[in-house]
Amino acid sequence: MNALPGGTADEARAPGTAGPAGGDAQPEGEGPSAVHVRGLVKTYSGVQAVNGIDLDIRRGEIFALLGPNGAGKTTTVEILEGYRSRDSGEVTVLGFDPARQRARVKNRVGIVLQSVGVEQYLTVRETITMYAGYFPQPRPVDEVIGLVGLEDKSGSRVIKLSGGQKRRLDVAIALVGNPELLFLDEPTTGFDPSARHEAWDVIKNLAALGKTVLLTTHYMDEAQYLADRVAVIAAGRIVAEGTPATLGNRELARARVRYRLPGHAAPPGDLAGPVQPDGFTEFTSEDVTQSLHRLTGWAIDTGVSLDGLEVIRPSLEDVYLSLTGAASGDDGGGQPEPARKAHGRKA
């Protein structure tokens, strides 16, 4: 949900929070980056949850932050939102320091948590109208309802909405304050496939409006579909960053070729490879075009059918598991982070 307005124009820096640390800081309210982070550090009880992170998120892009539980993902996002102080490092959000200028940030960002508590017996329109009243220049309520595709449900009570429709309402609440940057925390956790795709359409529409979106998710297909760029955090560090197609040099990885042969036919030795438990023969190739040409040419010449022939490159999930396993010693991440709650904070 959108953070509620309040506070002074320049709030005091949180205890233990470092100010701008270098000459490359963006001017306040300016710059090409919506989020700019250098050397971010946060420690709990002597354990570094965030250990020197550098990050830049461009205005108008959808950026996915991926990482296992305890990797430092939640701590990083809460520092960016202004709800948690940092120990050291430089952080600007929309050109302002969220720790010491939180009031300037609050009305320009929207936050959608995993679980948002709204009054169940208000209608969709009543709910959005109520939240619009918290902001000096909200978007028109009817426009917001249309943006999230709830026109047919505007008069329905929240309690009657499906899971996907409630998530649309969460996004509507975040949008009604007309924010420049939205934080989406695990936006489709627990959704069925249909509801997930509905939510994805809404998020894609946000980018079309020129909004910047910082998305956290455990679903690799979600990151693949939505994100312009992805960063993977493990053990408090960014271990890889790039587009979903190129993360971890995924596009350069050797391809696997799989096929199943009838009977005891045997292709040329370097195209044979071991037979897997599922009956498929598999081999890797650095020149897929040449290997497929030779393999299919042999099959045509000998009258053999290559059932289930496919070429496989490492998926985003394969790359993610490799990166996070190597960084965390295959223990599923670092120390547990403080739980993120929707209650007890104006968000």
PyMOL commands that set and color helices and strands:
alter all, ss='L'
color gray80, all
select helices_A, chain A and resi 73-81+102-106+124-132+141-147+151-153+158-160+163-175+193-208+220-226+247-252+269-271+288-302+316-328
alter helices_A, ss='H'
color red, helices_A
select strands_A, chain A and resi 33-44+47-58+62-66+88-93+109-112+181-185+212-216+229-234+237-242+255-260+281-285+307-312
alter strands_A, ss='S'
color yellow, strands_A
deselect
rebuild
show_as cartoon
